[in-house]
Amino acid sequence: MNLTHKDYSESCPKAELLICFGFEGKKPSLPGGVALTKAALADFKGEARQVRFSDTTAGNVPRVALVGLGDAKSLDLEGLRRAAGVAVAQAETSGAASAVVYVDDSIAKLAGGPEAVGCAVAEGLVMGHYRYDLGKSKPEPFKLKRVNTLSKGSPFKQGVKRGTALGEANCFTRDLQNRAGNQLTPTALATDARGLARRSDRITCKVLDEAAMKKLGMGLLLGVSAGSREPAKLVHLVYKPKGKSKGKIALVGKGLTFDAGGISLKPSRGMEDMRYDMSGSAAVLGAFHALASIEVGYEVHGIVPSSENLADGLATKPGDVHVAMNGTTVEVVNTDAEGRLILADALTYTVTKVKPDTIIDLATLTGAVVMGLGHEISGMFASTDTLRDDLSAAGESCSERVWPMPLIPEFLENMKSGPADLRNITTPEMGGGSIAGAAFLSHFAGETEWAHLDIAGTAWNQKARDYVGGKGGTGVGTRLLIQYLCDRD
């Protein structure tokens, strides 16, 4: 779908379908020259997400879809995203090849103003039109080819531009997530990362192979990869701003392209979903997809440790001891607690080679966070109150909510109770699996300001929210990271 914007000048351009929004209890506003029957207007109640199709009696478009926004006093950006997602889905179902989405001033001035509204509408349209069909031999073509947003003023237009970039980045992230384990190997993921560098002259990419990682002493990452024939990769993306950088921020994403659990084998039921264990890396790559179009004032580094976690004769055994890049020895008590191992070496690499002001890592790390927070909120472990508050605010703004969780030193102390410097899990009586995972990672983040986002519950199988969710990857994290970077400016 090609999404563009036209400035409103009292008339509606030609299209097969016009989409207009309206509030509960109020007559919807139509662009100049378009008219509907009294019956159609009477049937439209404006309730949130209600859709009423009607033929026109005058104007350049033959049909109109009226989409409800609910109570005007309660309208927020998430409501606009959802309404836009509903609208584009209905437009696709209707068979229209072209559509105009009209947003009049009474709507554009609400919920943060025209730029924010334009962004939310564009996000909803782009993400709501997503469908994964890369695995199909004969994918069904989309019917809806062209959409124009229609509203007044340059701020709305700028919002549409930003929202389009964010929506496309989210869709890119979901495409990565949804690819099967044999389609998205660590090598393929590295190839996609290199492709991002070709989208902008301000983005560069280098990829470390296993020989380079061995030279750096990344024994934990290589230990996870030992049971797979697919070689591990470490991706390092860099975004440079146009002007003088305000500082360095590093985004680290777990890139387990398939996780069978290693020798500590997972149950077979649902194992096909372990293609999503690379969702943290997908979010980081998605953020760089957006950075090709959205400017931020910081030098941004994207670090992705990528491997598979399989079981063969060379695989790490429970009880084996490996040496991390920072020299820490780790007893691998459970080979299915592998994400923290590859992230540990990636964090050490980030701290020592990049030396950023702030690190944010994203990982589908623990099933425990799903038990605690469900599928709509990501767990957040932040080393400073400032980072905690900034990520919380960014999550609220883009509706990728995070919830503060505690970093408790007793959990790290418990993991010092084995034959090595650290165990990779706590002893059974400790509980708090997601807290334990974050505590382990904190040892490798050191004194750098750092936050760990456990997205195991939000990366896939969320409740459908019109523009995202339901079966398949959600792309969670990409828009959150960009919101944080822009807000920090």
DAFENUR-V453217 format. One record per helix or strand of 2 or more residues. SS is the DSSP state (@ for helix, = for strand). FROM is the first residue (numbers start at 1). LEN is the number of residues. If there is no record, write none. Layout:
# DAFENUR-V453217
SS|FROM|LEN, SS|FROM|LEN
This chain:
# DAFENUR-V453217
=|2|6, =|15|8, =|35|2, @|38|6, =|51|8, =|61|8, @|72|3, @|77|18, =|98|5, @|105|4, @|114|15, =|146|6, @|154|25, @|186|12, =|203|6, @|210|7, @|219|7, =|233|7, =|248|12, @|271|21, =|299|11, =|320|4, =|329|4, @|339|16, =|358|6, @|368|6, =|378|5, @|385|14, =|402|3, @|409|6, =|422|2, @|428|3, @|433|13, =|449|6, @|478|11
